[in-house]
Amino acid sequence: MNIFDFPNYLWISAVIVIVFSILASLILKKHIISAVLTFIILGLIAFILPNFYDITYEPLLGYAAFMAIISLVVSLITWYLMRKNRKRLAEKQSQEEVIEDGRQFNELKRRDK
């Protein structure tokens, strides 16, 4: 048995890694921790799973490293998009404040007349 006999393990772990990376970036604001935890957890599974199936740990450990890199990339993309969105919201808020300040200034001018 080789790693290609584990299709459920592969796609389920890939989905969990991507969802965990996005949630860790959005909720916890920890962008690197998801990649580290992915490698640790899948690395432990790489050494435990060969006890129950006829497979070596090397391909599973390679898969763990690959998924850690994917997790890091997803986290960095999420961080970049969050940063870009925060800048856009800050610009919008500052424009609204400028408009509000302008309205207040115009009202003060009208009162003084």
Biopython code that builds the backbone (N, CA, C, O; Angstrom):
import numpy as np
from Bio.PDB.StructureBuilder import StructureBuilder

atoms = [
    (1, "MET", "N", (0.848, -1.175, 0.000)),
    (1, "MET", "CA", (0.000, 0.000, 0.000)),
    (1, "MET", "C", (0.894, 1.240, 0.000)),
    (1, "MET", "O", (1.889, 1.296, 0.723)),
    (2, "ASN", "N", (0.540, 2.212, -0.800)),
    (2, "ASN", "CA", (1.310, 3.447, -0.856)),
    (2, "ASN", "C", (0.400, 4.632, -0.566)),
    (2, "ASN", "O", (-0.770, 4.454, -0.227)),
    (3, "ILE", "N", (0.931, 5.825, -0.697)),
    (3, "ILE", "CA", (0.173, 7.023, -0.320)),
    (3, "ILE", "C", (-1.033, 7.250, -1.219)),
    (3, "ILE", "O", (-1.978, 7.924, -0.808)),
    (4, "PHE", "N", (-1.032, 6.706, -2.436)),
    (4, "PHE", "CA", (-2.159, 6.912, -3.336)),
    (4, "PHE", "C", (-3.364, 6.058, -2.963)),
    (4, "PHE", "O", (-4.433, 6.210, -3.554)),
    (5, "ASP", "N", (-3.211, 5.173, -2.004)),
    (5, "ASP", "CA", (-4.334, 4.392, -1.504)),
    (5, "ASP", "C", (-5.081, 5.101, -0.385)),
    (5, "ASP", "O", (-5.997, 4.535, 0.212)),
    (6, "PHE", "N", (-4.695, 6.328, -0.104)),
    (6, "PHE", "CA", (-5.334, 7.112, 0.959)),
    (6, "PHE", "C", (-6.045, 8.348, 0.386)),
    (6, "PHE", "O", (-5.744, 9.458, 0.824)),
    (7, "PRO", "N", (-6.957, 8.208, -0.556)),
    (7, "PRO", "CA", (-7.568, 9.417, -1.130)),
    (7, "PRO", "C", (-8.380, 10.214, -0.120)),
    (7, "PRO", "O", (-8.368, 11.444, -0.165)),
    (8, "ASN", "N", (-9.084, 9.547, 0.788)),
    (8, "ASN", "CA", (-9.868, 10.281, 1.782)),
    (8, "ASN", "C", (-8.964, 11.066, 2.726)),
    (8, "ASN", "O", (-9.265, 12.213, 3.057)),
    (9, "TYR", "N", (-7.878, 10.470, 3.155)),
    (9, "TYR", "CA", (-6.923, 11.159, 4.025)),
    (9, "TYR", "C", (-6.382, 12.402, 3.320)),
    (9, "TYR", "O", (-6.222, 13.454, 3.937)),
    (10, "LEU", "N", (-6.106, 12.273, 2.041)),
    (10, "LEU", "CA", (-5.502, 13.383, 1.309)),
    (10, "LEU", "C", (-6.463, 14.557, 1.144)),
    (10, "LEU", "O", (-6.114, 15.694, 1.460)),
    (11, "TRP", "N", (-7.654, 14.291, 0.658)),
    (11, "TRP", "CA", (-8.531, 15.434, 0.406)),
    (11, "TRP", "C", (-9.126, 15.993, 1.690)),
    (11, "TRP", "O", (-9.352, 17.200, 1.780)),
    (12, "ILE", "N", (-9.381, 15.160, 2.675)),
    (12, "ILE", "CA", (-9.918, 15.666, 3.942)),
    (12, "ILE", "C", (-8.869, 16.516, 4.655)),
    (12, "ILE", "O", (-9.187, 17.583, 5.180)),
    (13, "SER", "N", (-7.634, 16.054, 4.675)),
    (13, "SER", "CA", (-6.590, 16.844, 5.332)),
    (13, "SER", "C", (-6.329, 18.144, 4.580)),
    (13, "SER", "O", (-6.040, 19.164, 5.206)),
    (14, "ALA", "N", (-6.422, 18.131, 3.251)),
    (14, "ALA", "CA", (-6.217, 19.360, 2.479)),
    (14, "ALA", "C", (-7.308, 20.386, 2.785)),
    (14, "ALA", "O", (-7.015, 21.569, 2.964)),
    (15, "VAL", "N", (-8.539, 19.948, 2.845)),
    (15, "VAL", "CA", (-9.644, 20.861, 3.151)),
    (15, "VAL", "C", (-9.511, 21.406, 4.571)),
    (15, "VAL", "O", (-9.706, 22.601, 4.795)),
    (16, "ILE", "N", (-9.185, 20.552, 5.518)),
    (16, "ILE", "CA", (-9.032, 20.990, 6.908)),
    (16, "ILE", "C", (-7.894, 21.997, 7.036)),
    (16, "ILE", "O", (-8.019, 22.987, 7.757)),
    (17, "VAL", "N", (-6.787, 21.751, 6.338)),
    (17, "VAL", "CA", (-5.646, 22.668, 6.400)),
    (17, "VAL", "C", (-6.015, 24.034, 5.841)),
    (17, "VAL", "O", (-5.658, 25.053, 6.433)),
    (18, "ILE", "N", (-6.711, 24.079, 4.730)),
    (18, "ILE", "CA", (-7.078, 25.359, 4.121)),
    (18, "ILE", "C", (-8.067, 26.115, 5.010)),
    (18, "ILE", "O", (-7.911, 27.317, 5.227)),
    (19, "VAL", "N", (-9.070, 25.425, 5.519)),
    (19, "VAL", "CA", (-10.051, 26.076, 6.391)),
    (19, "VAL", "C", (-9.382, 26.558, 7.677)),
    (19, "VAL", "O", (-9.643, 27.674, 8.127)),
    (20, "PHE", "N", (-8.531, 25.737, 8.267)),
    (20, "PHE", "CA", (-7.837, 26.128, 9.488)),
    (20, "PHE", "C", (-6.921, 27.326, 9.241)),
    (20, "PHE", "O", (-6.824, 28.210, 10.092)),
    (21, "SER", "N", (-6.259, 27.370, 8.104)),
    (21, "SER", "CA", (-5.378, 28.501, 7.794)),
    (21, "SER", "C", (-6.159, 29.801, 7.673)),
    (21, "SER", "O", (-5.733, 30.840, 8.178)),
    (22, "ILE", "N", (-7.294, 29.738, 7.008)),
    (22, "ILE", "CA", (-8.110, 30.941, 6.846)),
    (22, "ILE", "C", (-8.673, 31.388, 8.191)),
    (22, "ILE", "O", (-8.636, 32.574, 8.518)),
    (23, "LEU", "N", (-9.193, 30.444, 8.969)),
    (23, "LEU", "CA", (-9.756, 30.807, 10.266)),
    (23, "LEU", "C", (-8.698, 31.331, 11.233)),
    (23, "LEU", "O", (-8.957, 32.275, 11.979)),
    (24, "ALA", "N", (-7.517, 30.732, 11.228)),
    (24, "ALA", "CA", (-6.451, 31.206, 12.112)),
    (24, "ALA", "C", (-6.020, 32.617, 11.730)),
    (24, "ALA", "O", (-5.690, 33.425, 12.598)),
    (25, "SER", "N", (-6.021, 32.911, 10.445)),
    (25, "SER", "CA", (-5.647, 34.252, 10.009)),
    (25, "SER", "C", (-6.728, 35.275, 10.330)),
    (25, "SER", "O", (-6.425, 36.384, 10.772)),
    (26, "LEU", "N", (-7.978, 34.910, 10.111)),
    (26, "LEU", "CA", (-9.062, 35.868, 10.316)),
    (26, "LEU", "C", (-9.423, 36.057, 11.787)),
    (26, "LEU", "O", (-9.606, 37.187, 12.241)),
    (27, "ILE", "N", (-9.525, 34.973, 12.524)),
    (27, "ILE", "CA", (-10.006, 35.061, 13.897)),
    (27, "ILE", "C", (-8.868, 35.320, 14.879)),
    (27, "ILE", "O", (-8.938, 36.248, 15.685)),
    (28, "LEU", "N", (-7.833, 34.510, 14.811)),
    (28, "LEU", "CA", (-6.753, 34.614, 15.787)),
    (28, "LEU", "C", (-5.716, 35.667, 15.438)),
    (28, "LEU", "O", (-4.952, 36.096, 16.303)),
    (29, "LYS", "N", (-5.681, 36.086, 14.186)),
    (29, "LYS", "CA", (-4.674, 37.036, 13.682)),
    (29, "LYS", "C", (-3.258, 36.480, 13.836)),
    (29, "LYS", "O", (-2.287, 37.232, 13.924)),
    (30, "LYS", "N", (-3.160, 35.146, 13.867)),
    (30, "LYS", "CA", (-1.868, 34.468, 13.915)),
    (30, "LYS", "C", (-1.671, 33.808, 12.551)),
    (30, "LYS", "O", (-2.351, 32.836, 12.221)),
    (31, "HIS", "N", (-0.749, 34.333, 11.772)),
    (31, "HIS", "CA", (-0.636, 33.902, 10.393)),
    (31, "HIS", "C", (0.345, 32.743, 10.204)),
    (31, "HIS", "O", (0.183, 31.956, 9.271)),
    (32, "ILE", "N", (1.326, 32.624, 11.042)),
    (32, "ILE", "CA", (2.337, 31.581, 10.888)),
    (32, "ILE", "C", (1.973, 30.325, 11.672)),
    (32, "ILE", "O", (2.411, 29.228, 11.326)),
    (33, "ILE", "N", (1.182, 30.478, 12.717)),
    (33, "ILE", "CA", (0.892, 29.347, 13.592)),
    (33, "ILE", "C", (0.170, 28.221, 12.869)),
    (33, "ILE", "O", (0.359, 27.051, 13.203)),
    (34, "SER", "N", (-0.645, 28.552, 11.893)),
    (34, "SER", "CA", (-1.376, 27.494, 11.180)),
    (34, "SER", "C", (-0.424, 26.596, 10.399)),
    (34, "SER", "O", (-0.626, 25.383, 10.348)),
    (35, "ALA", "N", (0.600, 27.167, 9.795)),
    (35, "ALA", "CA", (1.577, 26.358, 9.053)),
    (35, "ALA", "C", (2.382, 25.473, 10.000)),
    (35, "ALA", "O", (2.649, 24.311, 9.690)),
    (36, "VAL", "N", (2.764, 26.011, 11.135)),
    (36, "VAL", "CA", (3.546, 25.242, 12.106)),
    (36, "VAL", "C", (2.716, 24.093, 12.679)),
    (36, "VAL", "O", (3.184, 22.958, 12.768)),
    (37, "LEU", "N", (1.480, 24.404, 13.065)),
    (37, "LEU", "CA", (0.612, 23.356, 13.610)),
    (37, "LEU", "C", (0.268, 22.300, 12.563)),
    (37, "LEU", "O", (0.149, 21.118, 12.887)),
    (38, "THR", "N", (0.109, 22.718, 11.322)),
    (38, "THR", "CA", (-0.152, 21.759, 10.245)),
    (38, "THR", "C", (0.994, 20.776, 10.116)),
    (38, "THR", "O", (0.770, 19.569, 10.021)),
    (39, "PHE", "N", (2.216, 21.280, 10.111)),
    (39, "PHE", "CA", (3.363, 20.392, 9.973)),
    (39, "PHE", "C", (3.499, 19.467, 11.178)),
    (39, "PHE", "O", (3.797, 18.283, 11.025)),
    (40, "ILE", "N", (3.282, 20.000, 12.359)),
    (40, "ILE", "CA", (3.418, 19.169, 13.571)),
    (40, "ILE", "C", (2.358, 18.067, 13.599)),
    (40, "ILE", "O", (2.677, 16.903, 13.837)),
    (41, "ILE", "N", (1.105, 18.433, 13.358)),
    (41, "ILE", "CA", (0.026, 17.443, 13.437)),
    (41, "ILE", "C", (0.150, 16.402, 12.333)),
    (41, "ILE", "O", (0.055, 15.205, 12.604)),
    (42, "LEU", "N", (0.363, 16.839, 11.088)),
    (42, "LEU", "CA", (0.503, 15.870, 10.001)),
    (42, "LEU", "C", (1.810, 15.073, 10.126)),
    (42, "LEU", "O", (1.881, 13.924, 9.689)),
    (43, "GLY", "N", (2.831, 15.677, 10.715)),
    (43, "GLY", "CA", (4.066, 14.937, 10.963)),
    (43, "GLY", "C", (3.872, 13.829, 11.982)),
    (43, "GLY", "O", (4.406, 12.732, 11.819)),
    (44, "LEU", "N", (3.113, 14.106, 13.027)),
    (44, "LEU", "CA", (2.792, 13.057, 14.006)),
    (44, "LEU", "C", (1.964, 11.947, 13.368)),
    (44, "LEU", "O", (2.191, 10.766, 13.627)),
    (45, "ILE", "N", (1.013, 12.330, 12.542)),
    (45, "ILE", "CA", (0.203, 11.328, 11.846)),
    (45, "ILE", "C", (1.080, 10.496, 10.918)),
    (45, "ILE", "O", (0.823, 9.307, 10.725)),
    (46, "ALA", "N", (2.119, 11.114, 10.337)),
    (46, "ALA", "CA", (3.012, 10.386, 9.440)),
    (46, "ALA", "C", (3.763, 9.278, 10.166)),
    (46, "ALA", "O", (4.130, 8.277, 9.551)),
    (47, "PHE", "N", (3.993, 9.439, 11.446)),
    (47, "PHE", "CA", (4.678, 8.391, 12.191)),
    (47, "PHE", "C", (3.717, 7.411, 12.863)),
    (47, "PHE", "O", (4.109, 6.296, 13.207)),
    (48, "ILE", "N", (2.475, 7.816, 13.051)),
    (48, "ILE", "CA", (1.485, 6.930, 13.673)),
    (48, "ILE", "C", (0.802, 6.036, 12.641)),
    (48, "ILE", "O", (0.582, 4.852, 12.897)),
    (49, "LEU", "N", (0.466, 6.590, 11.481)),
    (49, "LEU", "CA", (-0.284, 5.854, 10.462)),
    (49, "LEU", "C", (0.419, 4.596, 9.951)),
    (49, "LEU", "O", (-0.269, 3.612, 9.679)),
    (50, "PRO", "N", (1.749, 4.569, 9.804)),
    (50, "PRO", "CA", (2.394, 3.329, 9.349)),
    (50, "PRO", "C", (2.254, 2.145, 10.309)),
    (50, "PRO", "O", (2.493, 1.003, 9.918)),
    (51, "ASN", "N", (1.874, 2.405, 11.539)),
    (51, "ASN", "CA", (1.644, 1.305, 12.468)),
    (51, "ASN", "C", (0.381, 0.517, 12.125)),
    (51, "ASN", "O", (0.252, -0.649, 12.499)),
    (52, "PHE", "N", (-0.535, 1.144, 11.425)),
    (52, "PHE", "CA", (-1.810, 0.514, 11.110)),
    (52, "PHE", "C", (-1.945, 0.120, 9.643)),
    (52, "PHE", "O", (-2.759, -0.742, 9.313)),
    (53, "TYR", "N", (-1.173, 0.726, 8.768)),
    (53, "TYR", "CA", (-1.227, 0.434, 7.338)),
    (53, "TYR", "C", (0.168, 0.116, 6.825)),
    (53, "TYR", "O", (1.166, 0.478, 7.448)),
    (54, "ASP", "N", (0.229, -0.552, 5.706)),
    (54, "ASP", "CA", (1.506, -0.922, 5.100)),
    (54, "ASP", "C", (2.014, 0.238, 4.241)),
    (54, "ASP", "O", (1.886, 0.219, 3.017)),
    (55, "ILE", "N", (2.585, 1.234, 4.890)),
    (55, "ILE", "CA", (3.120, 2.407, 4.206)),
    (55, "ILE", "C", (4.290, 2.926, 5.035)),
    (55, "ILE", "O", (4.338, 2.732, 6.250)),
    (56, "THR", "N", (5.208, 3.572, 4.382)),
    (56, "THR", "CA", (6.346, 4.155, 5.114)),
    (56, "THR", "C", (6.017, 5.593, 5.487)),
    (56, "THR", "O", (5.064, 6.179, 4.973)),
    (57, "TYR", "N", (6.812, 6.150, 6.379)),
    (57, "TYR", "CA", (6.534, 7.493, 6.867)),
    (57, "TYR", "C", (7.025, 8.587, 5.923)),
    (57, "TYR", "O", (6.549, 9.719, 6.007)),
    (58, "GLU", "N", (7.972, 8.278, 5.018)),
    (58, "GLU", "CA", (8.565, 9.317, 4.174)),
    (58, "GLU", "C", (7.558, 10.054, 3.291)),
    (58, "GLU", "O", (7.564, 11.285, 3.266)),
    (59, "PRO", "N", (6.691, 9.337, 2.566)),
    (59, "PRO", "CA", (5.734, 10.091, 1.746)),
    (59, "PRO", "C", (4.742, 10.903, 2.578)),
    (59, "PRO", "O", (4.329, 11.988, 2.172)),
    (60, "LEU", "N", (4.370, 10.386, 3.718)),
    (60, "LEU", "CA", (3.448, 11.128, 4.577)),
    (60, "LEU", "C", (4.108, 12.363, 5.181)),
    (60, "LEU", "O", (3.471, 13.403, 5.346)),
    (61, "LEU", "N", (5.385, 12.236, 5.507)),
    (61, "LEU", "CA", (6.111, 13.396, 6.036)),
    (61, "LEU", "C", (6.322, 14.442, 4.944)),
    (61, "LEU", "O", (6.265, 15.641, 5.214)),
    (62, "GLY", "N", (6.564, 13.998, 3.726)),
    (62, "GLY", "CA", (6.649, 14.925, 2.597)),
    (62, "GLY", "C", (5.328, 15.631, 2.359)),
    (62, "GLY", "O", (5.297, 16.828, 2.071)),
    (63, "TYR", "N", (4.240, 14.890, 2.480)),
    (63, "TYR", "CA", (2.917, 15.486, 2.346)),
    (63, "TYR", "C", (2.669, 16.500, 3.458)),
    (63, "TYR", "O", (2.058, 17.542, 3.219)),
    (64, "ALA", "N", (3.131, 16.213, 4.655)),
    (64, "ALA", "CA", (2.996, 17.155, 5.765)),
    (64, "ALA", "C", (3.744, 18.455, 5.469)),
    (64, "ALA", "O", (3.232, 19.541, 5.740)),
    (65, "ALA", "N", (4.943, 18.347, 4.918)),
    (65, "ALA", "CA", (5.713, 19.545, 4.562)),
    (65, "ALA", "C", (5.015, 20.318, 3.447)),
    (65, "ALA", "O", (4.954, 21.547, 3.481)),
    (66, "PHE", "N", (4.491, 19.597, 2.461)),
    (66, "PHE", "CA", (3.774, 20.240, 1.363)),
    (66, "PHE", "C", (2.547, 20.983, 1.883)),
    (66, "PHE", "O", (2.303, 22.123, 1.485)),
    (67, "MET", "N", (1.779, 20.362, 2.756)),
    (67, "MET", "CA", (0.580, 21.000, 3.293)),
    (67, "MET", "C", (0.937, 22.183, 4.203)),
    (67, "MET", "O", (0.172, 23.144, 4.291)),
    (68, "ALA", "N", (2.079, 22.121, 4.871)),
    (68, "ALA", "CA", (2.526, 23.258, 5.678)),
    (68, "ALA", "C", (2.840, 24.452, 4.778)),
    (68, "ALA", "O", (2.527, 25.590, 5.128)),
    (69, "ILE", "N", (3.451, 24.201, 3.631)),
    (69, "ILE", "CA", (3.736, 25.286, 2.679)),
    (69, "ILE", "C", (2.440, 25.847, 2.114)),
    (69, "ILE", "O", (2.294, 27.063, 1.989)),
    (70, "ILE", "N", (1.495, 24.974, 1.771)),
    (70, "ILE", "CA", (0.191, 25.430, 1.283)),
    (70, "ILE", "C", (-0.507, 26.270, 2.358)),
    (70, "ILE", "O", (-1.102, 27.303, 2.053)),
    (71, "SER", "N", (-0.434, 25.830, 3.588)),
    (71, "SER", "CA", (-1.040, 26.567, 4.694)),
    (71, "SER", "C", (-0.403, 27.948, 4.848)),
    (71, "SER", "O", (-1.101, 28.936, 5.076)),
    (72, "LEU", "N", (0.905, 28.012, 4.726)),
    (72, "LEU", "CA", (1.605, 29.289, 4.825)),
    (72, "LEU", "C", (1.195, 30.224, 3.692)),
    (72, "LEU", "O", (0.987, 31.416, 3.919)),
    (73, "VAL", "N", (1.079, 29.702, 2.488)),
    (73, "VAL", "CA", (0.683, 30.523, 1.344)),
    (73, "VAL", "C", (-0.744, 31.044, 1.530)),
    (73, "VAL", "O", (-1.011, 32.221, 1.289)),
    (74, "VAL", "N", (-1.653, 30.179, 1.954)),
    (74, "VAL", "CA", (-3.047, 30.604, 2.188)),
    (74, "VAL", "C", (-3.093, 31.658, 3.294)),
    (74, "VAL", "O", (-3.839, 32.631, 3.181)),
    (75, "SER", "N", (-2.324, 31.487, 4.340)),
    (75, "SER", "CA", (-2.295, 32.466, 5.434)),
    (75, "SER", "C", (-1.751, 33.806, 4.967)),
    (75, "SER", "O", (-2.283, 34.853, 5.339)),
    (76, "LEU", "N", (-0.703, 33.788, 4.161)),
    (76, "LEU", "CA", (-0.127, 35.037, 3.672)),
    (76, "LEU", "C", (-1.074, 35.750, 2.709)),
    (76, "LEU", "O", (-1.161, 36.978, 2.716)),
    (77, "ILE", "N", (-1.776, 34.991, 1.889)),
    (77, "ILE", "CA", (-2.765, 35.606, 0.993)),
    (77, "ILE", "C", (-3.889, 36.228, 1.816)),
    (77, "ILE", "O", (-4.336, 37.335, 1.516)),
    (78, "THR", "N", (-4.342, 35.532, 2.839)),
    (78, "THR", "CA", (-5.386, 36.068, 3.712)),
    (78, "THR", "C", (-4.903, 37.320, 4.425)),
    (78, "THR", "O", (-5.650, 38.292, 4.537)),
    (79, "TRP", "N", (-3.673, 37.312, 4.906)),
    (79, "TRP", "CA", (-3.098, 38.485, 5.575)),
    (79, "TRP", "C", (-3.042, 39.671, 4.616)),
    (79, "TRP", "O", (-3.394, 40.789, 4.992)),
    (80, "TYR", "N", (-2.604, 39.434, 3.378)),
    (80, "TYR", "CA", (-2.503, 40.509, 2.400)),
    (80, "TYR", "C", (-3.877, 41.096, 2.089)),
    (80, "TYR", "O", (-4.029, 42.316, 2.025)),
    (81, "LEU", "N", (-4.863, 40.248, 1.899)),
    (81, "LEU", "CA", (-6.206, 40.732, 1.590)),
    (81, "LEU", "C", (-6.810, 41.480, 2.773)),
    (81, "LEU", "O", (-7.503, 42.479, 2.581)),
    (82, "MET", "N", (-6.557, 41.009, 3.996)),
    (82, "MET", "CA", (-7.048, 41.714, 5.182)),
    (82, "MET", "C", (-6.398, 43.087, 5.290)),
    (82, "MET", "O", (-7.071, 44.068, 5.604)),
    (83, "ARG", "N", (-5.109, 43.163, 5.034)),
    (83, "ARG", "CA", (-4.378, 44.425, 5.100)),
    (83, "ARG", "C", (-4.911, 45.409, 4.066)),
    (83, "ARG", "O", (-5.122, 46.586, 4.360)),
    (84, "LYS", "N", (-5.124, 44.912, 2.856)),
    (84, "LYS", "CA", (-5.641, 45.742, 1.776)),
    (84, "LYS", "C", (-7.047, 46.240, 2.112)),
    (84, "LYS", "O", (-7.378, 47.396, 1.849)),
    (85, "ASN", "N", (-7.870, 45.370, 2.690)),
    (85, "ASN", "CA", (-9.232, 45.752, 3.060)),
    (85, "ASN", "C", (-9.226, 46.783, 4.188)),
    (85, "ASN", "O", (-10.031, 47.715, 4.176)),
    (86, "ARG", "N", (-8.329, 46.627, 5.160)),
    (86, "ARG", "CA", (-8.242, 47.606, 6.252)),
    (86, "ARG", "C", (-7.832, 48.979, 5.729)),
    (86, "ARG", "O", (-8.353, 49.999, 6.180)),
    (87, "LYS", "N", (-6.892, 49.004, 4.771)),
    (87, "LYS", "CA", (-6.486, 50.285, 4.195)),
    (87, "LYS", "C", (-7.647, 50.941, 3.462)),
    (87, "LYS", "O", (-7.848, 52.150, 3.570)),
    (88, "ARG", "N", (-8.408, 50.152, 2.720)),
    (88, "ARG", "CA", (-9.550, 50.680, 1.978)),
    (88, "ARG", "C", (-10.599, 51.233, 2.942)),
    (88, "ARG", "O", (-11.156, 52.303, 2.700)),
    (89, "LEU", "N", (-10.871, 50.520, 4.022)),
    (89, "LEU", "CA", (-11.839, 50.998, 5.010)),
    (89, "LEU", "C", (-11.345, 52.257, 5.720)),
    (89, "LEU", "O", (-12.135, 53.157, 6.006)),
    (90, "ALA", "N", (-10.045, 52.325, 6.004)),
    (90, "ALA", "CA", (-9.488, 53.517, 6.648)),
    (90, "ALA", "C", (-9.593, 54.729, 5.729)),
    (90, "ALA", "O", (-9.906, 55.826, 6.190)),
    (91, "GLU", "N", (-9.336, 54.545, 4.438)),
    (91, "GLU", "CA", (-9.474, 55.646, 3.484)),
    (91, "GLU", "C", (-10.923, 56.112, 3.402)),
    (91, "GLU", "O", (-11.197, 57.312, 3.378)),
    (92, "LYS", "N", (-11.829, 55.173, 3.361)),
    (92, "LYS", "CA", (-13.250, 55.509, 3.286)),
    (92, "LYS", "C", (-13.687, 56.265, 4.530)),
    (92, "LYS", "O", (-14.432, 57.240, 4.430)),
    (93, "GLN", "N", (-13.237, 55.833, 5.689)),
    (93, "GLN", "CA", (-13.592, 56.485, 6.938)),
    (93, "GLN", "C", (-13.000, 57.891, 7.001)),
    (93, "GLN", "O", (-13.661, 58.821, 7.462)),
    (94, "SER", "N", (-11.762, 58.051, 6.544)),
    (94, "SER", "CA", (-11.145, 59.378, 6.574)),
    (94, "SER", "C", (-11.850, 60.325, 5.598)),
    (94, "SER", "O", (-11.983, 61.516, 5.879)),
    (95, "GLN", "N", (-12.301, 59.802, 4.454)),
    (95, "GLN", "CA", (-13.048, 60.647, 3.520)),
    (95, "GLN", "C", (-14.379, 61.070, 4.119)),
    (95, "GLN", "O", (-14.806, 62.211, 3.938)),
    (96, "GLU", "N", (-15.037, 60.166, 4.828)),
    (96, "GLU", "CA", (-16.295, 60.505, 5.479)),
    (96, "GLU", "C", (-16.077, 61.551, 6.565)),
    (96, "GLU", "O", (-16.912, 62.437, 6.747)),
    (97, "GLU", "N", (-14.966, 61.458, 7.287)),
    (97, "GLU", "CA", (-14.658, 62.450, 8.318)),
    (97, "GLU", "C", (-14.387, 63.810, 7.694)),
    (97, "GLU", "O", (-14.804, 64.835, 8.233)),
    (98, "VAL", "N", (-13.687, 63.828, 6.556)),
    (98, "VAL", "CA", (-13.404, 65.091, 5.874)),
    (98, "VAL", "C", (-14.704, 65.711, 5.398)),
    (98, "VAL", "O", (-14.896, 66.920, 5.523)),
    (99, "ILE", "N", (-15.590, 64.906, 4.858)),
    (99, "ILE", "CA", (-16.886, 65.418, 4.396)),
    (99, "ILE", "C", (-17.680, 65.952, 5.586)),
    (99, "ILE", "O", (-18.283, 67.022, 5.506)),
    (100, "GLU", "N", (-17.679, 65.208, 6.685)),
    (100, "GLU", "CA", (-18.395, 65.642, 7.885)),
    (100, "GLU", "C", (-17.797, 66.932, 8.436)),
    (100, "GLU", "O", (-18.536, 67.825, 8.851)),
    (101, "ASP", "N", (-16.462, 67.043, 8.446)),
    (101, "ASP", "CA", (-15.813, 68.262, 8.913)),
    (101, "ASP", "C", (-16.162, 69.432, 8.012)),
    (101, "ASP", "O", (-16.368, 70.551, 8.483)),
    (102, "GLY", "N", (-16.227, 69.171, 6.727)),
    (102, "GLY", "CA", (-16.607, 70.229, 5.785)),
    (102, "GLY", "C", (-18.028, 70.689, 6.015)),
    (102, "GLY", "O", (-18.301, 71.887, 5.942)),
    (103, "ARG", "N", (-18.930, 69.787, 6.286)),
    (103, "ARG", "CA", (-20.320, 70.157, 6.574)),
    (103, "ARG", "C", (-20.409, 70.981, 7.851)),
    (103, "ARG", "O", (-21.147, 71.964, 7.912)),
    (104, "GLN", "N", (-19.653, 70.577, 8.873)),
    (104, "GLN", "CA", (-19.663, 71.330, 10.123)),
    (104, "GLN", "C", (-19.094, 72.732, 9.908)),
    (104, "GLN", "O", (-19.595, 73.704, 10.474)),
    (105, "PHE", "N", (-18.040, 72.833, 9.083)),
    (105, "PHE", "CA", (-17.438, 74.134, 8.802)),
    (105, "PHE", "C", (-18.438, 75.022, 8.068)),
    (105, "PHE", "O", (-18.567, 76.207, 8.374)),
    (106, "ASN", "N", (-19.145, 74.442, 7.096)),
    (106, "ASN", "CA", (-20.137, 75.222, 6.363)),
    (106, "ASN", "C", (-21.275, 75.672, 7.268)),
    (106, "ASN", "O", (-21.772, 76.788, 7.117)),
    (107, "GLU", "N", (-21.697, 74.828, 8.204)),
    (107, "GLU", "CA", (-22.750, 75.208, 9.137)),
    (107, "GLU", "C", (-22.286, 76.343, 10.057)),
    (107, "GLU", "O", (-23.065, 77.243, 10.369)),
    (108, "LEU", "N", (-21.034, 76.303, 10.487)),
    (108, "LEU", "CA", (-20.510, 77.367, 11.338)),
    (108, "LEU", "C", (-20.451, 78.684, 10.565)),
    (108, "LEU", "O", (-20.723, 79.745, 11.126)),
    (109, "LYS", "N", (-20.105, 78.621, 9.304)),
    (109, "LYS", "CA", (-20.051, 79.834, 8.479)),
    (109, "LYS", "C", (-21.445, 80.436, 8.334)),
    (109, "LYS", "O", (-21.612, 81.655, 8.387)),
    (110, "ARG", "N", (-22.451, 79.568, 8.148)),
    (110, "ARG", "CA", (-23.821, 80.055, 8.001)),
    (110, "ARG", "C", (-24.309, 80.695, 9.290)),
    (110, "ARG", "O", (-25.017, 81.702, 9.253)),
    (111, "ARG", "N", (-23.942, 80.126, 10.417)),
    (111, "ARG", "CA", (-24.363, 80.682, 11.712)),
    (111, "ARG", "C", (-23.734, 82.044, 11.968)),
    (111, "ARG", "O", (-24.367, 82.941, 12.523)),
    (112, "ASP", "N", (-22.462, 82.185, 11.548)),
    (112, "ASP", "CA", (-21.758, 83.452, 11.784)),
    (112, "ASP", "C", (-22.339, 84.583, 10.937)),
    (112, "ASP", "O", (-22.209, 85.748, 11.312)),
    (113, "LYS", "N", (-22.961, 84.278, 9.832)),
    (113, "LYS", "CA", (-23.497, 85.328, 8.951)),
    (113, "LYS", "C", (-24.718, 85.894, 9.486)),
    (113, "LYS", "O", (-25.304, 86.789, 8.876)),
]
sb = StructureBuilder()
sb.init_structure("model")
sb.init_model(0)
sb.init_chain("A")
sb.init_seg("    ")
for serial, (resi, resn, name, xyz) in enumerate(atoms, 1):
    if name == "N":
        sb.init_residue(resn, " ", resi, " ")
    sb.init_atom(name, np.array(xyz, "f"), 0.0, 1.0, " ", f" {name:<3s}", serial, name[0])
structure = sb.get_structure()
